[in-house]
Amino acid sequence: MKLNITLKSILLATVLMAGFSSCKKDKMPDIVPGPVSTLGVYVLNEGYYSATPGTNNSSISYYDIAAKTVEKDYFKKQNSTSLGTNANDLQQYGSKLYCVIVGTTKAAKDSYLEVMSLATGKSIKRISLSDATEGFLPRYVVFNKNKAYVSSYDGKITKIDTASLAVESRVLVGGALEQMAIVNNKLYVVNSAHFQYGTADNASVSVVDLNTFSKSKSIPVGFNPTNISATNTGDLFVITKGNYADLKPTVDKISSVTDTKVASNDKISLEFLAIDGAKAYAISGTWPTYTLKQFNLGTNELGVDFIKDNTKIGTPYGLTVNSLSQDVFFGDSDASQFFCFGADGIKKFSFDTGLMPKLAAFRYGYK
């Protein structure tokens, strides 16, 4: 009897020890709590375009939501220097903000990526996007697996490590590159018909395999594509501008499964498109009349007016959706104001900014 108890005890202890060992070996990593609130809004103000180096026409504003206060040139206040000339993109990734400064000319070599603390807006590093010969004239930045990818008018994509903030490599993929989107470890970038830096590659989307960081395909689209956005199901929507004469603007739809154009709508002209989940919003029209509408991702067509409370906007400019709250942010380029609307189309708040407010990035609160 004692022998049976002893054997059972040994067997039980062995099983328990194996279980404890397995639990210890397979322990899940600590879950980092997600954001629960939006504390503030950073706004990129493009300013009026300048061809003169050192104009410093761009700025970043910051709006404190709880205090309802705004610092219109927050970057300069925090860093005692100006943001730069012809800023074009502002994005957040991890604990950092990334601002793309296009600069003026290749010869001026005043192109760079300004990296800031998301918590304070203070500069961490200003990454030069020029070489010994010329500036790259960067346009947009996107992120994937701790790498930042910057498109440029010189036709190349620059890869930057987001930890070391070092430029790792560059690859030539097309002509005058504009906006990018990443789906399933593939980067899609549009080749525009820039009047100064355009090439014969001005009606396509280049596909870059991020595993090898090399161009894998070119997808034909309408003439002069300028913007591209991806849905959470892997479809991509491309805004093309045409030639303002006999070639119409279009909104082309691309499947990331087949990497082919699957639909095109030449009955509408879009300036900006912002997608968040199953919802999308578009600024449409031609100068000087623009409207802000919902966009149907299924039919590739404009929907009803987005604003439901009769708020008057001079010229809507830029679009950003806060993925945490689903609030929609955009600027009024006439009044230099930035607006926040709920997904229901009702205004929540607005505040003054610098000239040509375009994009928003968000400072979040955590538990």
Stockholm file with secondary structure:
# STOCKHOLM 1.0

chainA/1-367         MKLNITLKSILLATVLMAGFSSCKKDKMPDIVPGPVSTLGVYVLNEGYYSATPGTNNSSISYYDIAAKTVEKDYFKKQNSTSLGTNANDLQQYGSKLYCVIVGTTKAAKDSYLEVMSLATGKSIKRISLSDATEGFLPRYVVFNKNKAYVSSYDGKITKIDTASLAVESRVLVGGALEQMAIVNNKLYVVNSAHFQYGTADNASVSVVDLNTFSKSKSIPVGFNPTNISATNTGDLFVITKGNYADLKPTVDKISSVTDTKVASNDKISLEFLAIDGAKAYAISGTWPTYTLKQFNLGTNELGVDFIKDNTKIGTPYGLTVNSLSQDVFFGDSDASQFFCFGADGIKKFSFDTGLMPKLAAFRYGYK
#=GR chainA/1-367 SS CHHHHHHHHHHHHHHHHHHHHHHHHTCCCCCCCCEEEEEEEEEEECCSCCCSTTCCCBEEEEEETTTTEEETTHHHHHHSSCCBSSEEEEEEETTEEEEEECCSCTTTTCCEEEEEETTTCCEEEEEECBCSSCBCCEEEEEEETTEEEEEETTSEEEEEETTTCCEEEEEECSSEEEEEEEETTEEEEEEECCTTTCCSCCSEEEEEETTTTEEEEEEECSSSEEEEEECTTSEEEEEECTTSSSSCCEEEEEETTTTEEEEEECSCCEEEEEEETTEEEEEEEETTEEEEEEEETTTTEEEEESCCSCCCCSSEEEEEECTTTCCEEEEETTTTEEEEECTTSCEEEEEECSSSEEEEEEEEEEC
#=GC SS_cons         CHHHHHHHHHHHHHHHHHHHHHHHHTCCCCCCCCEEEEEEEEEEECCSCCCSTTCCCBEEEEEETTTTEEETTHHHHHHSSCCBSSEEEEEEETTEEEEEECCSCTTTTCCEEEEEETTTCCEEEEEECBCSSCBCCEEEEEEETTEEEEEETTSEEEEEETTTCCEEEEEECSSEEEEEEEETTEEEEEEECCTTTCCSCCSEEEEEETTTTEEEEEEECSSSEEEEEECTTSEEEEEECTTSSSSCCEEEEEETTTTEEEEEECSCCEEEEEEETTEEEEEEEETTEEEEEEEETTTTEEEEESCCSCCCCSSEEEEEECTTTCCEEEEETTTTEEEEECTTSCEEEEEECSSSEEEEEEEEEEC
//
